[in-house]
Amino acid sequence: HTSKGYFEQWIVTNLLENPHRCLAIVTPDPSFNHELEEKINSHLSEVKERLGKGGLAQLRGENERFHQFEQLRDSLEDLAKVPSLTRHDLPETIRILEQTKQDLGGIPLYSQPMETNGIVYFDGLLRVDDLSEEETILLPLMSRLLLMTGIKELPYNDVAIKIRDKMGGLVFFLEGSTYLDSDATFLGLAFRLKCLKEEFPAALSLLGQILQEGNMDDTERLGAVLNDLVSNFESNITSSGHQYAAQRASANFSPLLKQNEMLGGLEQWFFLRDIDANREERLKEVGLKLVKLRDKIVERSRLILHLATNSELLPTCEKQLIPFIDSFPKGEVSVTNSKEVEILKRSGAVVELFGIPSTVSFNAMVCRSSAQAKCINRS
């Protein structure tokens, strides 16, 4: 009963300690079916008597004609009357929604005018290319915790209510890719929200508070997030085991795939599992690391923003973004050039074996498309 969790408190208040009770007893009626059948037969008799022999014959004739009509195929002339589209009716050029890039308070902002019926769609990310592997592996935990944490003295359940009140949706996720001209990886901690135009300033303020003041060291919420993530891995392994095995093997050939394996593959799973949500001291240690990581990456120079809404709303919304940007601490970190992740450079095949909580075994073998490549086997 002392838990601060939103759902835990709701269960206690509305279920366990709810003084209201209602007992409903449903007793079957043994004569119900018989009485219903008698009522239907009585109604049918009345209809037959009202129609008479002539009416019944007419009804049978109408049903027969309708059945014949259903079996007939439409003529080509009738089919030609039905409106239809062909490939030639489609435009040959793809419609492009133009967007403009500008500098807003020293931050790149991409603005895209489009008809949204007064809804504002706001996306952004914090560049995290320069993090060490020890810091990078914490990012999935941080991105999930940002959606499940309180803000200073405000508990999570109150924050969740404010999010629901001010926004139509808020998500945090990791976005990674490579560059066209190199194998270097790009990685960002992204956020996305939508809200009514009237709520945009309040939504931005709440987002800024979550990013900058969220309780990353709350061991209770951290334990809940940890159990949530580990449970997702364990429930997905039976249906996606081959995907995990292939991703682990492929990680040795591509910097991006190695990054993906670290953030969403077996390496991430085993890292989360080893933390152990039942060890308070371990959770405190991880919480301190998350606070330190948050203080490092949540700063102005890492921001890239995108705004989409009705064209007439864009100027106002762009001005409303300035306080949001100014609320971020100023930093001097440059992450324009990403580091390259070291990949496997050993000769010969490499085999790894892992024990997982599954009654099914999974195996994957990955080879480069190059003739000189060596095979990597993961199971």
FENSUL-V635687 format. One record per residue. PHI is phi in radians with two decimals (999 if undefined). D_LAST is the distance of its C-alpha to the last C-alpha in Angstrom with 1 decimal. Layout:
BEGIN
PHI/D_LAST, PHI/D_LAST
END
This chain:
BEGIN
999/44.1, -1.56/43.9, -1.16/40.7, -1.66/41.2, -1.14/38.5, -1.08/39.9, -1.19/38.5, -1.08/39.3, -1.15/42.9, -1.10/43.2, -1.10/42.2, -1.10/44.7, -1.23/47.5, -1.65/47.2, -2.09/45.9, -1.17/46.3, -1.85/49.7, -1.34/51.0, -1.35/54.5, -1.48/54.8, -2.37/54.1, -2.48/54.7, -1.92/54.9, -2.02/54.9, -2.00/55.7, -1.89/55.3, -1.94/57.3, -1.21/57.1, -1.74/60.3, -1.14/60.8, -1.73/63.3, -1.06/61.3, -1.09/60.0, -1.11/63.4, -1.14/65.3, -1.13/62.9, -1.12/63.4, -1.12/67.1, -1.13/67.1, -1.14/65.2, -1.12/67.6, -1.12/70.6, -1.13/69.4, -1.13/68.9, -1.14/72.4, -1.13/73.9, -1.14/72.2, -1.09/73.3, -1.16/76.8, -1.21/76.9, -1.31/75.8, 1.29/78.0, -1.11/77.7, -1.13/78.2, -1.17/75.5, -1.14/73.0, -1.14/73.7, -1.13/73.2, -1.13/69.9, -1.11/68.6, -1.12/69.8, -1.12/68.0, -1.13/64.7, -1.16/65.1, -1.14/65.8, -1.15/62.8, -1.10/60.6, -1.12/62.0, -1.10/61.4, -1.12/57.7, -1.44/57.4, -1.33/59.1, -1.53/57.2, -1.17/58.4, -1.29/60.4, -1.05/59.3, -1.14/62.1, -1.22/60.8, -1.10/57.2, -1.18/58.5, -1.39/59.9, -1.39/56.4, -1.07/55.1, -2.60/51.9, -2.04/49.9, -2.13/48.8, -1.04/46.7, -1.26/50.0, -1.39/50.8, -1.47/47.9, -1.14/48.5, -1.39/47.4, -1.90/46.5, -1.43/43.9, -1.27/45.6, -1.87/44.5, -1.51/45.0, -1.19/46.5, -2.35/45.7, -2.02/47.4, -1.87/46.2, -2.48/48.5, -1.75/48.8, -2.12/49.3, 1.09/50.1, 1.46/48.2, -2.00/45.0, -1.20/43.8, -2.17/44.5, -1.77/43.7, -1.90/46.2, -2.27/45.8, -1.33/48.7, -2.79/47.9, -1.27/49.4, -2.18/47.7, 1.04/50.6, 1.48/51.1, -1.67/47.5, -1.83/46.1, -1.91/42.4, -2.20/41.4, -2.19/38.2, -2.88/37.4, -2.63/34.9, -1.95/34.9, -1.15/33.5, -2.29/31.0, -1.12/29.9, -1.57/31.3, -1.30/29.4, -1.29/27.5, -1.11/23.7, -1.10/24.9, -1.41/27.1, -1.08/24.8, -1.17/22.1, -1.46/24.9, -1.10/25.8, -1.04/23.9, -1.12/25.5, -1.16/28.8, -1.11/28.8, -1.30/28.2, -1.13/30.8, -1.04/33.4, -1.57/33.5, -2.28/33.8, -2.13/36.2, -1.55/39.9, -2.17/42.3, 0.92/44.2, -1.44/46.3, -1.44/45.4, -1.22/42.8, -1.02/39.8, -1.09/41.5, -1.25/44.5, -1.12/42.3, -1.06/40.5, -1.16/44.0, -1.15/45.2, -1.08/42.2, -1.14/42.9, -1.33/46.6, -1.73/46.5, -2.27/43.5, -1.56/42.2, 2.96/38.6, -2.52/36.8, -2.39/33.2, -2.15/31.3, -2.76/28.1, -1.77/26.5, -2.14/27.2, -2.30/25.5, -2.84/26.1, -2.04/27.0, -1.63/30.5, -1.16/32.0, -1.83/33.2, -2.82/30.4, -1.59/26.7, -1.09/27.8, -1.73/26.4, -1.95/28.5, -2.50/27.8, -2.46/30.1, -1.57/30.5, -1.76/32.1, -2.37/34.5, -2.56/36.2, -2.47/39.1, -2.40/41.8, -2.81/45.2, -1.24/48.8, -1.02/51.0, -1.19/53.1, -1.69/50.1, -1.05/48.6, -1.03/50.3, -1.17/49.3, -1.14/45.7, -1.11/45.4, -1.09/46.9, -1.16/44.5, -1.06/41.5, -1.07/42.9, -1.15/43.3, -1.10/39.7, -1.19/38.4, -1.64/40.9, -2.23/41.7, -1.04/38.8, -1.40/38.2, -1.21/34.9, -1.85/35.6, -1.32/36.3, -1.14/34.1, -1.16/34.6, -1.20/33.5, -1.10/30.7, -1.11/29.4, -1.12/29.7, -1.13/27.7, -1.08/25.0, -1.08/24.7, -1.10/24.8, -1.18/21.9, -1.10/19.7, -1.09/20.7, -1.08/19.8, -1.07/16.2, -1.15/16.1, -1.34/18.0, -1.56/16.0, -1.13/12.5, -1.16/13.4, -1.53/14.9, -2.24/12.7, -1.03/9.1, -1.14/8.5, -1.13/10.7, -1.10/9.1, -1.13/5.8, -1.16/8.6, -1.14/10.9, -1.12/9.0, -1.21/8.8, -1.17/12.4, -1.02/13.7, -1.39/14.5, -1.94/16.8, -2.47/18.9, -1.01/20.8, -1.18/20.8, -1.19/17.1, -1.13/16.7, -1.13/19.3, -1.11/17.8, -1.12/14.5, -1.14/16.8, -1.62/18.9, -2.53/16.8, -1.98/13.1, -1.08/11.0, -1.07/13.6, -1.16/16.4, -1.03/15.2, -1.17/14.8, -1.09/18.1, -1.16/19.9, -1.14/18.8, -1.27/20.1, -1.13/23.4, 1.20/24.3, -1.16/26.9, -1.59/29.0, -1.76/29.9, -1.04/33.0, -1.11/33.2, -1.16/29.7, -1.13/30.4, -1.09/33.7, -1.11/32.0, -1.16/29.6, -1.05/32.6, -1.11/34.6, -1.15/31.9, -1.18/31.8, -1.08/35.6, -1.11/35.6, -1.16/33.1, -1.02/35.2, -1.13/38.3, -1.41/36.8, -1.69/35.5, -1.50/38.0, -2.62/40.8, -1.06/42.8, -1.16/41.9, -1.59/38.2, -1.34/39.4, -2.36/39.1, -2.15/40.7, -2.45/41.2, -2.30/43.9, -2.37/44.6, -2.94/47.6, -1.03/51.0, -1.01/52.8, -1.27/55.8, -1.61/53.6, -0.99/51.7, -1.01/54.5, -1.16/54.8, -1.14/51.1, -1.12/50.7, -1.14/53.5, -1.22/51.8, -1.32/48.7, -1.05/50.7, -1.07/50.9, -1.10/47.2, -1.13/46.5, -1.14/49.3, -1.28/47.7, -1.41/44.8, -1.06/45.3, -1.37/46.1, -2.28/43.7, -2.12/43.8, -1.44/40.1, -1.91/39.5, -2.13/36.0, -1.28/37.0, -1.99/34.9, -1.39/31.2, -1.37/29.4, -1.61/26.6, -1.42/23.2, -1.18/22.2, -2.04/19.3, -1.09/17.6, -2.28/20.4, -1.50/19.1, -1.67/19.6, 1.51/17.2, -1.35/13.5, -2.15/11.2, -2.14/8.0, -2.20/6.5, -2.15/5.3, -2.28/6.5, -1.66/9.0, -2.26/10.0, -1.36/13.3, -2.61/12.5, -1.47/13.5, -1.93/11.1, -1.69/7.5, -2.25/5.5, -2.43/4.1, -2.50/6.0, -2.14/8.4, -2.16/11.2, -2.26/14.6, -1.14/17.9, -1.30/20.7, -1.24/22.8, -1.17/23.6, -1.47/23.1, -1.24/19.5, -1.85/16.7, -1.45/13.2, -2.12/10.3, -2.04/6.8, -2.27/3.8, -2.56/0.0
END
